[in-house]
Amino acid sequence: MINLDKVLKKKKMTSKELARRIGMTEANLSILKTGKAKGIRFNTLAGICRELDCQPGDILEYRGGRGGSR
């Protein structure tokens, strides 16, 4: 599960502002926020964490269960 919206709200930052700061399009950030992305580059994750002053675990949450790729 992606908790990016929660962290953005807590930090009082818009998606548009975050996208600008990390050099990502708003469309690609939206894909990430909705969980439709197949992956995320480490440098993108690092940029998000830097700008939001958070840890990857604040944004990404694993929920066990079947249905994932192996």
Predicted model as a PDB file, atoms N, CA, C, CB and O in Angstrom, pLDDT in the B-factor column:
MODEL        1                                                                  
ATOM      1  N   MET A   1       0.844  -1.169   0.000  1.00 90.00           N  
ATOM      2  CA  MET A   1       0.000   0.000   0.000  1.00 90.00           C  
ATOM      3  C   MET A   1       0.898   1.243   0.000  1.00 90.00           C  
ATOM      4  CB  MET A   1      -0.965  -0.008   1.223  1.00 90.00           C  
ATOM      5  O   MET A   1       1.949   1.259   0.640  1.00 90.00           O  
ATOM      6  N   ILE A   2       0.480   2.256  -0.708  1.00 93.00           N  
ATOM      7  CA  ILE A   2       1.221   3.506  -0.802  1.00 93.00           C  
ATOM      8  C   ILE A   2       0.524   4.558   0.067  1.00 93.00           C  
ATOM      9  CB  ILE A   2       1.328   3.984  -2.286  1.00 93.00           C  
ATOM     10  O   ILE A   2      -0.652   4.859  -0.136  1.00 93.00           O  
ATOM     11  N   ASN A   3       1.251   5.105   1.024  1.00 95.00           N  
ATOM     12  CA  ASN A   3       0.701   6.098   1.952  1.00 95.00           C  
ATOM     13  C   ASN A   3       1.185   7.507   1.642  1.00 95.00           C  
ATOM     14  CB  ASN A   3       1.068   5.739   3.379  1.00 95.00           C  
ATOM     15  O   ASN A   3       1.264   8.350   2.537  1.00 95.00           O  
ATOM     16  N   LEU A   4       1.504   7.763   0.398  1.00 96.00           N  
ATOM     17  CA  LEU A   4       2.072   9.056   0.023  1.00 96.00           C  
ATOM     18  C   LEU A   4       1.107  10.210   0.289  1.00 96.00           C  
ATOM     19  CB  LEU A   4       2.465   9.043  -1.444  1.00 96.00           C  
ATOM     20  O   LEU A   4       1.534  11.277   0.730  1.00 96.00           O  
ATOM     21  N   ASP A   5      -0.172  10.018   0.030  1.00 95.00           N  
ATOM     22  CA  ASP A   5      -1.147  11.087   0.284  1.00 95.00           C  
ATOM     23  C   ASP A   5      -1.168  11.483   1.759  1.00 95.00           C  
ATOM     24  CB  ASP A   5      -2.550  10.645  -0.158  1.00 95.00           C  
ATOM     25  O   ASP A   5      -1.249  12.666   2.090  1.00 95.00           O  
ATOM     26  N   LYS A   6      -1.095  10.496   2.632  1.00 96.00           N  
ATOM     27  CA  LYS A   6      -1.107  10.773   4.075  1.00 96.00           C  
ATOM     28  C   LYS A   6       0.109  11.600   4.483  1.00 96.00           C  
ATOM     29  CB  LYS A   6      -1.140   9.458   4.876  1.00 96.00           C  
ATOM     30  O   LYS A   6      -0.002  12.555   5.252  1.00 96.00           O  
ATOM     31  N   VAL A   7       1.264  11.217   3.958  1.00 97.00           N  
ATOM     32  CA  VAL A   7       2.498  11.922   4.307  1.00 97.00           C  
ATOM     33  C   VAL A   7       2.475  13.340   3.723  1.00 97.00           C  
ATOM     34  CB  VAL A   7       3.739  11.141   3.791  1.00 97.00           C  
ATOM     35  O   VAL A   7       2.886  14.290   4.389  1.00 97.00           O  
ATOM     36  N   LEU A   8       2.000  13.482   2.495  1.00 97.00           N  
ATOM     37  CA  LEU A   8       1.888  14.813   1.891  1.00 97.00           C  
ATOM     38  C   LEU A   8       0.987  15.717   2.725  1.00 97.00           C  
ATOM     39  CB  LEU A   8       1.345  14.707   0.457  1.00 97.00           C  
ATOM     40  O   LEU A   8       1.316  16.878   2.969  1.00 97.00           O  
ATOM     41  N   LYS A   9      -0.137  15.186   3.156  1.00 97.00           N  
ATOM     42  CA  LYS A   9      -1.072  15.973   3.958  1.00 97.00           C  
ATOM     43  C   LYS A   9      -0.437  16.381   5.281  1.00 97.00           C  
ATOM     44  CB  LYS A   9      -2.362  15.181   4.211  1.00 97.00           C  
ATOM     45  O   LYS A   9      -0.559  17.528   5.713  1.00 97.00           O  
ATOM     46  N   LYS A  10       0.242  15.431   5.920  1.00 96.00           N  
ATOM     47  CA  LYS A  10       0.895  15.700   7.199  1.00 96.00           C  
ATOM     48  C   LYS A  10       1.951  16.797   7.058  1.00 96.00           C  
ATOM     49  CB  LYS A  10       1.534  14.419   7.751  1.00 96.00           C  
ATOM     50  O   LYS A  10       2.107  17.636   7.945  1.00 96.00           O  
ATOM     51  N   LYS A  11       2.674  16.785   5.936  1.00 96.00           N  
ATOM     52  CA  LYS A  11       3.734  17.768   5.688  1.00 96.00           C  
ATOM     53  C   LYS A  11       3.217  19.042   5.022  1.00 96.00           C  
ATOM     54  CB  LYS A  11       4.815  17.151   4.824  1.00 96.00           C  
ATOM     55  O   LYS A  11       3.983  19.969   4.756  1.00 96.00           O  
ATOM     56  N   LYS A  12       1.911  19.078   4.755  1.00 97.00           N  
ATOM     57  CA  LYS A  12       1.268  20.241   4.135  1.00 97.00           C  
ATOM     58  C   LYS A  12       1.920  20.617   2.807  1.00 97.00           C  
ATOM     59  CB  LYS A  12       1.315  21.432   5.084  1.00 97.00           C  
ATOM     60  O   LYS A  12       2.258  21.774   2.557  1.00 97.00           O  
ATOM     61  N   MET A  13       2.083  19.591   1.962  1.00 97.00           N  
ATOM     62  CA  MET A  13       2.673  19.791   0.641  1.00 97.00           C  
ATOM     63  C   MET A  13       1.739  19.193  -0.403  1.00 97.00           C  
ATOM     64  CB  MET A  13       4.096  19.151   0.552  1.00 97.00           C  
ATOM     65  O   MET A  13       1.105  18.166  -0.161  1.00 97.00           O  
ATOM     66  N   THR A  14       1.658  19.829  -1.547  1.00 97.00           N  
ATOM     67  CA  THR A  14       0.826  19.312  -2.632  1.00 97.00           C  
ATOM     68  C   THR A  14       1.630  18.330  -3.476  1.00 97.00           C  
ATOM     69  CB  THR A  14       0.286  20.467  -3.511  1.00 97.00           C  
ATOM     70  O   THR A  14       2.861  18.334  -3.470  1.00 97.00           O  
ATOM     71  N   SER A  15       0.904  17.498  -4.194  1.00 96.00           N  
ATOM     72  CA  SER A  15       1.552  16.576  -5.125  1.00 96.00           C  
ATOM     73  C   SER A  15       2.323  17.346  -6.188  1.00 96.00           C  
ATOM     74  CB  SER A  15       0.514  15.654  -5.785  1.00 96.00           C  
ATOM     75  O   SER A  15       3.418  16.953  -6.588  1.00 96.00           O  
ATOM     76  N   LYS A  16       1.737  18.440  -6.634  1.00 97.00           N  
ATOM     77  CA  LYS A  16       2.378  19.279  -7.658  1.00 97.00           C  
ATOM     78  C   LYS A  16       3.724  19.789  -7.163  1.00 97.00           C  
ATOM     79  CB  LYS A  16       1.467  20.468  -8.038  1.00 97.00           C  
ATOM     80  O   LYS A  16       4.710  19.750  -7.900  1.00 97.00           O  
ATOM     81  N   GLU A  17       3.774  20.267  -5.928  1.00 98.00           N  
ATOM     82  CA  GLU A  17       5.014  20.783  -5.357  1.00 98.00           C  
ATOM     83  C   GLU A  17       6.048  19.670  -5.205  1.00 98.00           C  
ATOM     84  CB  GLU A  17       4.744  21.444  -4.000  1.00 98.00           C  
ATOM     85  O   GLU A  17       7.219  19.859  -5.535  1.00 98.00           O  
ATOM     86  N   LEU A  18       5.621  18.514  -4.708  1.00 98.00           N  
ATOM     87  CA  LEU A  18       6.560  17.389  -4.556  1.00 98.00           C  
ATOM     88  C   LEU A  18       7.110  16.974  -5.912  1.00 98.00           C  
ATOM     89  CB  LEU A  18       5.871  16.184  -3.870  1.00 98.00           C  
ATOM     90  O   LEU A  18       8.315  16.772  -6.058  1.00 98.00           O  
ATOM     91  N   ALA A  19       6.241  16.848  -6.898  1.00 97.00           N  
ATOM     92  CA  ALA A  19       6.680  16.456  -8.241  1.00 97.00           C  
ATOM     93  C   ALA A  19       7.728  17.435  -8.767  1.00 97.00           C  
ATOM     94  CB  ALA A  19       5.476  16.390  -9.210  1.00 97.00           C  
ATOM     95  O   ALA A  19       8.742  17.022  -9.330  1.00 97.00           O  
ATOM     96  N   ARG A  20       7.483  18.719  -8.585  1.00 98.00           N  
ATOM     97  CA  ARG A  20       8.429  19.735  -9.055  1.00 98.00           C  
ATOM     98  C   ARG A  20       9.763  19.587  -8.342  1.00 98.00           C  
ATOM     99  CB  ARG A  20       7.864  21.150  -8.838  1.00 98.00           C  
ATOM    100  O   ARG A  20      10.816  19.638  -8.976  1.00 98.00           O  
ATOM    101  N   ARG A  21       9.724  19.406  -7.032  1.00 97.00           N  
ATOM    102  CA  ARG A  21      10.953  19.326  -6.246  1.00 97.00           C  
ATOM    103  C   ARG A  21      11.813  18.113  -6.577  1.00 97.00           C  
ATOM    104  CB  ARG A  21      10.615  19.305  -4.792  1.00 97.00           C  
ATOM    105  O   ARG A  21      13.039  18.183  -6.495  1.00 97.00           O  
ATOM    106  N   ILE A  22      11.177  16.995  -6.952  1.00 97.00           N  
ATOM    107  CA  ILE A  22      11.958  15.774  -7.227  1.00 97.00           C  
ATOM    108  C   ILE A  22      12.175  15.551  -8.723  1.00 97.00           C  
ATOM    109  CB  ILE A  22      11.255  14.556  -6.628  1.00 97.00           C  
ATOM    110  O   ILE A  22      12.802  14.569  -9.122  1.00 97.00           O  
ATOM    111  N   GLY A  23      11.654  16.465  -9.552  1.00 96.00           N  
ATOM    112  CA  GLY A  23      11.872  16.348 -10.992  1.00 96.00           C  
ATOM    113  C   GLY A  23      11.077  15.225 -11.627  1.00 96.00           C  
ATOM    114  O   GLY A  23      11.573  14.525 -12.510  1.00 96.00           O  
ATOM    115  N   MET A  24       9.856  15.055 -11.182  1.00 96.00           N  
ATOM    116  CA  MET A  24       8.979  13.996 -11.684  1.00 96.00           C  
ATOM    117  C   MET A  24       7.717  14.660 -12.227  1.00 96.00           C  
ATOM    118  CB  MET A  24       8.636  12.944 -10.558  1.00 96.00           C  
ATOM    119  O   MET A  24       7.310  15.709 -11.727  1.00 96.00           O  
ATOM    120  N   THR A  25       7.101  14.073 -13.227  1.00 96.00           N  
ATOM    121  CA  THR A  25       5.855  14.630 -13.726  1.00 96.00           C  
ATOM    122  C   THR A  25       4.740  14.350 -12.724  1.00 96.00           C  
ATOM    123  CB  THR A  25       5.507  14.046 -15.116  1.00 96.00           C  
ATOM    124  O   THR A  25       4.788  13.370 -11.981  1.00 96.00           O  
ATOM    125  N   GLU A  26       3.747  15.215 -12.715  1.00 96.00           N  
ATOM    126  CA  GLU A  26       2.597  14.994 -11.839  1.00 96.00           C  
ATOM    127  C   GLU A  26       1.884  13.698 -12.206  1.00 96.00           C  
ATOM    128  CB  GLU A  26       1.621  16.178 -11.918  1.00 96.00           C  
ATOM    129  O   GLU A  26       1.372  12.994 -11.336  1.00 96.00           O  
ATOM    130  N   ALA A  27       1.855  13.390 -13.497  1.00 97.00           N  
ATOM    131  CA  ALA A  27       1.192  12.168 -13.956  1.00 97.00           C  
ATOM    132  C   ALA A  27       1.888  10.926 -13.383  1.00 97.00           C  
ATOM    133  CB  ALA A  27       1.179  12.110 -15.500  1.00 97.00           C  
ATOM    134  O   ALA A  27       1.222  10.004 -12.913  1.00 97.00           O  
ATOM    135  N   ASN A  28       3.216  10.903 -13.422  1.00 96.00           N  
ATOM    136  CA  ASN A  28       3.945   9.754 -12.889  1.00 96.00           C  
ATOM    137  C   ASN A  28       3.829   9.662 -11.375  1.00 96.00           C  
ATOM    138  CB  ASN A  28       5.408   9.830 -13.289  1.00 96.00           C  
ATOM    139  O   ASN A  28       3.764   8.563 -10.823  1.00 96.00           O  
ATOM    140  N   LEU A  29       3.803  10.795 -10.704  1.00 96.00           N  
ATOM    141  CA  LEU A  29       3.610  10.788  -9.260  1.00 96.00           C  
ATOM    142  C   LEU A  29       2.220  10.252  -8.926  1.00 96.00           C  
ATOM    143  CB  LEU A  29       3.803  12.206  -8.673  1.00 96.00           C  
ATOM    144  O   LEU A  29       2.056   9.522  -7.949  1.00 96.00           O  
ATOM    145  N   SER A  30       1.236  10.604  -9.718  1.00 96.00           N  
ATOM    146  CA  SER A  30      -0.126  10.112  -9.519  1.00 96.00           C  
ATOM    147  C   SER A  30      -0.185   8.592  -9.671  1.00 96.00           C  
ATOM    148  CB  SER A  30      -1.088  10.781 -10.514  1.00 96.00           C  
ATOM    149  O   SER A  30      -0.863   7.914  -8.899  1.00 96.00           O  
ATOM    150  N   ILE A  31       0.518   8.066 -10.654  1.00 96.00           N  
ATOM    151  CA  ILE A  31       0.577   6.614 -10.861  1.00 96.00           C  
ATOM    152  C   ILE A  31       1.184   5.944  -9.643  1.00 96.00           C  
ATOM    153  CB  ILE A  31       1.393   6.266 -12.127  1.00 96.00           C  
ATOM    154  O   ILE A  31       0.716   4.890  -9.214  1.00 96.00           O  
ATOM    155  N   LEU A  32       2.206   6.541  -9.093  1.00 95.00           N  
ATOM    156  CA  LEU A  32       2.836   6.005  -7.880  1.00 95.00           C  
ATOM    157  C   LEU A  32       1.870   6.070  -6.698  1.00 95.00           C  
ATOM    158  CB  LEU A  32       4.131   6.780  -7.552  1.00 95.00           C  
ATOM    159  O   LEU A  32       1.727   5.097  -5.958  1.00 95.00           O  
ATOM    160  N   LYS A  33       1.215   7.205  -6.523  1.00 94.00           N  
ATOM    161  CA  LYS A  33       0.302   7.400  -5.387  1.00 94.00           C  
ATOM    162  C   LYS A  33      -0.866   6.419  -5.400  1.00 94.00           C  
ATOM    163  CB  LYS A  33      -0.232   8.821  -5.388  1.00 94.00           C  
ATOM    164  O   LYS A  33      -1.313   5.976  -4.342  1.00 94.00           O  
ATOM    165  N   THR A  34      -1.356   6.082  -6.571  1.00 93.00           N  
ATOM    166  CA  THR A  34      -2.506   5.186  -6.668  1.00 93.00           C  
ATOM    167  C   THR A  34      -2.124   3.713  -6.602  1.00 93.00           C  
ATOM    168  CB  THR A  34      -3.249   5.450  -7.947  1.00 93.00           C  
ATOM    169  O   THR A  34      -2.994   2.843  -6.608  1.00 93.00           O  
ATOM    170  N   GLY A  35      -0.826   3.432  -6.540  1.00 90.00           N  
ATOM    171  CA  GLY A  35      -0.385   2.043  -6.449  1.00 90.00           C  
ATOM    172  C   GLY A  35      -0.353   1.324  -7.781  1.00 90.00           C  
ATOM    173  O   GLY A  35      -0.211   0.102  -7.818  1.00 90.00           O  
ATOM    174  N   LYS A  36      -0.483   2.056  -8.874  1.00 94.00           N  
ATOM    175  CA  LYS A  36      -0.489   1.449 -10.206  1.00 94.00           C  
ATOM    176  C   LYS A  36       0.917   1.259 -10.773  1.00 94.00           C  
ATOM    177  CB  LYS A  36      -1.305   2.300 -11.154  1.00 94.00           C  
ATOM    178  O   LYS A  36       1.095   0.591 -11.791  1.00 94.00           O  
ATOM    179  N   ALA A  37       1.906   1.846 -10.116  1.00 93.00           N  
ATOM    180  CA  ALA A  37       3.291   1.710 -10.582  1.00 93.00           C  
ATOM    181  C   ALA A  37       3.783   0.293 -10.304  1.00 93.00           C  
ATOM    182  CB  ALA A  37       4.219   2.757  -9.893  1.00 93.00           C  
ATOM    183  O   ALA A  37       3.436  -0.300  -9.283  1.00 93.00           O  
ATOM    184  N   LYS A  38       4.574  -0.235 -11.193  1.00 92.00           N  
ATOM    185  CA  LYS A  38       5.147  -1.575 -11.023  1.00 92.00           C  
ATOM    186  C   LYS A  38       6.389  -1.545 -10.151  1.00 92.00           C  
ATOM    187  CB  LYS A  38       5.484  -2.185 -12.378  1.00 92.00           C  
ATOM    188  O   LYS A  38       6.812  -2.578  -9.632  1.00 92.00           O  
ATOM    189  N   GLY A  39       6.973  -0.372  -9.989  1.00 93.00           N  
ATOM    190  CA  GLY A  39       8.188  -0.246  -9.195  1.00 93.00           C  
ATOM    191  C   GLY A  39       8.533   1.219  -9.003  1.00 93.00           C  
ATOM    192  O   GLY A  39       7.875   2.112  -9.537  1.00 93.00           O  
ATOM    193  N   ILE A  40       9.575   1.438  -8.232  1.00 94.00           N  
ATOM    194  CA  ILE A  40      10.046   2.793  -7.990  1.00 94.00           C  
ATOM    195  C   ILE A  40      11.565   2.760  -7.932  1.00 94.00           C  
ATOM    196  CB  ILE A  40       9.443   3.383  -6.675  1.00 94.00           C  
ATOM    197  O   ILE A  40      12.146   1.868  -7.315  1.00 94.00           O  
ATOM    198  N   ARG A  41      12.198   3.712  -8.561  1.00 95.00           N  
ATOM    199  CA  ARG A  41      13.659   3.785  -8.532  1.00 95.00           C  
ATOM    200  C   ARG A  41      14.108   4.276  -7.164  1.00 95.00           C  
ATOM    201  CB  ARG A  41      14.196   4.718  -9.654  1.00 95.00           C  
ATOM    202  O   ARG A  41      13.442   5.094  -6.530  1.00 95.00           O  
ATOM    203  N   PHE A  42      15.238   3.766  -6.728  1.00 96.00           N  
ATOM    204  CA  PHE A  42      15.754   4.165  -5.425  1.00 96.00           C  
ATOM    205  C   PHE A  42      16.000   5.671  -5.349  1.00 96.00           C  
ATOM    206  CB  PHE A  42      17.040   3.412  -5.122  1.00 96.00           C  
ATOM    207  O   PHE A  42      15.752   6.291  -4.314  1.00 96.00           O  
ATOM    208  N   ASN A  43      16.489   6.261  -6.445  1.00 96.00           N  
ATOM    209  CA  ASN A  43      16.739   7.707  -6.397  1.00 96.00           C  
ATOM    210  C   ASN A  43      15.437   8.502  -6.307  1.00 96.00           C  
ATOM    211  CB  ASN A  43      17.532   8.147  -7.632  1.00 96.00           C  
ATOM    212  O   ASN A  43      15.417   9.581  -5.714  1.00 96.00           O  
ATOM    213  N   THR A  44      14.359   7.990  -6.881  1.00 96.00           N  
ATOM    214  CA  THR A  44      13.054   8.638  -6.753  1.00 96.00           C  
ATOM    215  C   THR A  44      12.556   8.528  -5.317  1.00 96.00           C  
ATOM    216  CB  THR A  44      12.032   8.012  -7.729  1.00 96.00           C  
ATOM    217  O   THR A  44      12.082   9.508  -4.743  1.00 96.00           O  
ATOM    218  N   LEU A  45      12.664   7.342  -4.744  1.00 97.00           N  
ATOM    219  CA  LEU A  45      12.256   7.134  -3.357  1.00 97.00           C  
ATOM    220  C   LEU A  45      13.087   8.005  -2.420  1.00 97.00           C  
ATOM    221  CB  LEU A  45      12.392   5.651  -2.969  1.00 97.00           C  
ATOM    222  O   LEU A  45      12.555   8.595  -1.480  1.00 97.00           O  
ATOM    223  N   ALA A  46      14.377   8.084  -2.675  1.00 97.00           N  
ATOM    224  CA  ALA A  46      15.254   8.926  -1.849  1.00 97.00           C  
ATOM    225  C   ALA A  46      14.855  10.399  -1.962  1.00 97.00           C  
ATOM    226  CB  ALA A  46      16.731   8.742  -2.267  1.00 97.00           C  
ATOM    227  O   ALA A  46      14.852  11.117  -0.962  1.00 97.00           O  
ATOM    228  N   GLY A  47      14.520  10.850  -3.167  1.00 97.00           N  
ATOM    229  CA  GLY A  47      14.096  12.229  -3.359  1.00 97.00           C  
ATOM    230  C   GLY A  47      12.800  12.536  -2.626  1.00 97.00           C  
ATOM    231  O   GLY A  47      12.663  13.595  -2.013  1.00 97.00           O  
ATOM    232  N   ILE A  48      11.858  11.618  -2.687  1.00 98.00           N  
ATOM    233  CA  ILE A  48      10.592  11.791  -1.971  1.00 98.00           C  
ATOM    234  C   ILE A  48      10.852  11.880  -0.474  1.00 98.00           C  
ATOM    235  CB  ILE A  48       9.619  10.628  -2.281  1.00 98.00           C  
ATOM    236  O   ILE A  48      10.336  12.772   0.200  1.00 98.00           O  
ATOM    237  N   CYS A  49      11.648  10.959   0.040  1.00 98.00           N  
ATOM    238  CA  CYS A  49      11.958  10.953   1.470  1.00 98.00           C  
ATOM    239  C   CYS A  49      12.721  12.210   1.897  1.00 98.00           C  
ATOM    240  CB  CYS A  49      12.770   9.711   1.822  1.00 98.00           C  
ATOM    241  O   CYS A  49      12.490  12.747   2.980  1.00 98.00           O  
ATOM    242  N   ARG A  50      13.619  12.665   1.049  1.00 98.00           N  
ATOM    243  CA  ARG A  50      14.360  13.893   1.351  1.00 98.00           C  
ATOM    244  C   ARG A  50      13.416  15.084   1.454  1.00 98.00           C  
ATOM    245  CB  ARG A  50      15.427  14.156   0.276  1.00 98.00           C  
ATOM    246  O   ARG A  50      13.490  15.857   2.409  1.00 98.00           O  
ATOM    247  N   GLU A  51      12.538  15.231   0.483  1.00 97.00           N  
ATOM    248  CA  GLU A  51      11.642  16.390   0.435  1.00 97.00           C  
ATOM    249  C   GLU A  51      10.555  16.341   1.498  1.00 97.00           C  
ATOM    250  CB  GLU A  51      11.004  16.491  -0.928  1.00 97.00           C  
ATOM    251  O   GLU A  51      10.091  17.382   1.963  1.00 97.00           O  
ATOM    252  N   LEU A  52      10.148  15.141   1.886  1.00 98.00           N  
ATOM    253  CA  LEU A  52       9.094  15.010   2.890  1.00 98.00           C  
ATOM    254  C   LEU A  52       9.656  14.734   4.283  1.00 98.00           C  
ATOM    255  CB  LEU A  52       8.137  13.901   2.495  1.00 98.00           C  
ATOM    256  O   LEU A  52       8.908  14.604   5.251  1.00 98.00           O  
ATOM    257  N   ASP A  53      10.984  14.646   4.369  1.00 97.00           N  
ATOM    258  CA  ASP A  53      11.648  14.377   5.646  1.00 97.00           C  
ATOM    259  C   ASP A  53      11.013  13.165   6.327  1.00 97.00           C  
ATOM    260  CB  ASP A  53      11.574  15.615   6.571  1.00 97.00           C  
ATOM    261  O   ASP A  53      10.527  13.243   7.455  1.00 97.00           O  
ATOM    262  N   CYS A  54      11.034  12.040   5.604  1.00 97.00           N  
ATOM    263  CA  CYS A  54      10.432  10.814   6.114  1.00 97.00           C  
ATOM    264  C   CYS A  54      11.293   9.614   5.736  1.00 97.00           C  
ATOM    265  CB  CYS A  54       8.998  10.644   5.573  1.00 97.00           C  
ATOM    266  O   CYS A  54      12.320   9.765   5.075  1.00 97.00           O  
ATOM    267  N   GLN A  55      10.880   8.442   6.149  1.00 97.00           N  
ATOM    268  CA  GLN A  55      11.552   7.191   5.825  1.00 97.00           C  
ATOM    269  C   GLN A  55      10.711   6.424   4.802  1.00 97.00           C  
ATOM    270  CB  GLN A  55      11.788   6.337   7.109  1.00 97.00           C  
ATOM    271  O   GLN A  55       9.504   6.649   4.718  1.00 97.00           O  
ATOM    272  N   PRO A  56      11.321   5.522   4.020  1.00 97.00           N  
ATOM    273  CA  PRO A  56      10.553   4.740   3.050  1.00 97.00           C  
ATOM    274  C   PRO A  56       9.351   4.015   3.673  1.00 97.00           C  
ATOM    275  CB  PRO A  56      11.460   3.730   2.386  1.00 97.00           C  
ATOM    276  O   PRO A  56       8.302   3.895   3.040  1.00 97.00           O  
ATOM    277  N   GLY A  57       9.504   3.540   4.897  1.00 96.00           N  
ATOM    278  CA  GLY A  57       8.407   2.847   5.569  1.00 96.00           C  
ATOM    279  C   GLY A  57       7.227   3.745   5.890  1.00 96.00           C  
ATOM    280  O   GLY A  57       6.128   3.254   6.147  1.00 96.00           O  
ATOM    281  N   ASP A  58       7.438   5.054   5.880  1.00 97.00           N  
ATOM    282  CA  ASP A  58       6.325   5.984   6.080  1.00 97.00           C  
ATOM    283  C   ASP A  58       5.446   6.048   4.832  1.00 97.00           C  
ATOM    284  CB  ASP A  58       6.853   7.391   6.434  1.00 97.00           C  
ATOM    285  O   ASP A  58       4.263   6.378   4.908  1.00 97.00           O  
ATOM    286  N   ILE A  59       6.039   5.729   3.691  1.00 95.00           N  
ATOM    287  CA  ILE A  59       5.350   5.830   2.405  1.00 95.00           C  
ATOM    288  C   ILE A  59       4.862   4.469   1.914  1.00 95.00           C  
ATOM    289  CB  ILE A  59       6.271   6.454   1.366  1.00 95.00           C  
ATOM    290  O   ILE A  59       3.747   4.345   1.409  1.00 95.00           O  
ATOM    291  N   LEU A  60       5.708   3.455   2.066  1.00 94.00           N  
ATOM    292  CA  LEU A  60       5.399   2.115   1.564  1.00 94.00           C  
ATOM    293  C   LEU A  60       5.017   1.196   2.716  1.00 94.00           C  
ATOM    294  CB  LEU A  60       6.598   1.532   0.790  1.00 94.00           C  
ATOM    295  O   LEU A  60       5.707   1.137   3.734  1.00 94.00           O  
ATOM    296  N   GLU A  61       3.920   0.487   2.545  1.00 91.00           N  
ATOM    297  CA  GLU A  61       3.448  -0.428   3.572  1.00 91.00           C  
ATOM    298  C   GLU A  61       3.166  -1.785   2.925  1.00 91.00           C  
ATOM    299  CB  GLU A  61       2.174   0.131   4.282  1.00 91.00           C  
ATOM    300  O   GLU A  61       2.436  -1.873   1.938  1.00 91.00           O  
ATOM    301  N   TYR A  62       3.749  -2.831   3.489  1.00 89.00           N  
ATOM    302  CA  TYR A  62       3.495  -4.174   2.976  1.00 89.00           C  
ATOM    303  C   TYR A  62       2.306  -4.769   3.704  1.00 89.00           C  
ATOM    304  CB  TYR A  62       4.742  -5.079   3.133  1.00 89.00           C  
ATOM    305  O   TYR A  62       2.239  -4.764   4.933  1.00 89.00           O  
ATOM    306  N   ARG A  63       1.388  -5.271   2.937  1.00 86.00           N  
ATOM    307  CA  ARG A  63       0.257  -5.998   3.506  1.00 86.00           C  
ATOM    308  C   ARG A  63       0.323  -7.410   2.965  1.00 86.00           C  
ATOM    309  CB  ARG A  63      -1.119  -5.313   3.163  1.00 86.00           C  
ATOM    310  O   ARG A  63       0.173  -7.634   1.764  1.00 86.00           O  
ATOM    311  N   GLY A  64       0.547  -8.354   3.850  1.00 84.00           N  
ATOM    312  CA  GLY A  64       0.702  -9.750   3.450  1.00 84.00           C  
ATOM    313  C   GLY A  64      -0.526 -10.292   2.764  1.00 84.00           C  
ATOM    314  O   GLY A  64      -1.622  -9.741   2.863  1.00 84.00           O  
ATOM    315  N   GLY A  65      -0.313 -11.373   2.074  1.00 75.00           N  
ATOM    316  CA  GLY A  65      -1.409 -12.014   1.374  1.00 75.00           C  
ATOM    317  C   GLY A  65      -0.939 -12.527   0.045  1.00 75.00           C  
ATOM    318  O   GLY A  65       0.188 -12.279  -0.383  1.00 75.00           O  
ATOM    319  N   ARG A  66      -1.801 -13.228  -0.580  1.00 66.00           N  
ATOM    320  CA  ARG A  66      -1.484 -13.796  -1.886  1.00 66.00           C  
ATOM    321  C   ARG A  66      -1.865 -12.820  -2.979  1.00 66.00           C  
ATOM    322  CB  ARG A  66      -2.202 -15.137  -2.091  1.00 66.00           C  
ATOM    323  O   ARG A  66      -2.555 -11.828  -2.748  1.00 66.00           O  
ATOM    324  N   GLY A  67      -1.401 -13.127  -4.161  1.00 56.00           N  
ATOM    325  CA  GLY A  67      -1.770 -12.314  -5.313  1.00 56.00           C  
ATOM    326  C   GLY A  67      -0.604 -11.526  -5.860  1.00 56.00           C  
ATOM    327  O   GLY A  67      -0.695 -10.973  -6.956  1.00 56.00           O  
ATOM    328  N   GLY A  68       0.482 -11.461  -5.130  1.00 52.00           N  
ATOM    329  CA  GLY A  68       1.656 -10.731  -5.612  1.00 52.00           C  
ATOM    330  C   GLY A  68       2.493 -11.590  -6.533  1.00 52.00           C  
ATOM    331  O   GLY A  68       2.326 -12.809  -6.566  1.00 52.00           O  
ATOM    332  N   SER A  69       3.378 -10.982  -7.271  1.00 52.00           N  
ATOM    333  CA  SER A  69       4.295 -11.705  -8.144  1.00 52.00           C  
ATOM    334  C   SER A  69       5.357 -12.395  -7.321  1.00 52.00           C  
ATOM    335  CB  SER A  69       4.940 -10.763  -9.164  1.00 52.00           C  
ATOM    336  O   SER A  69       5.759 -11.895  -6.270  1.00 52.00           O  
ATOM    337  N   ARG A  70       5.804 -13.516  -7.781  1.00 46.00           N  
ATOM    338  CA  ARG A  70       6.892 -14.241  -7.130  1.00 46.00           C  
ATOM    339  C   ARG A  70       7.942 -14.600  -8.126  1.00 46.00           C  
ATOM    340  CB  ARG A  70       6.386 -15.489  -6.436  1.00 46.00           C  
ATOM    341  O   ARG A  70       8.946 -15.217  -7.770  1.00 46.00           O  
TER     342      ARG A  70                                                      
ENDMDL                                                                          
END                                                                             
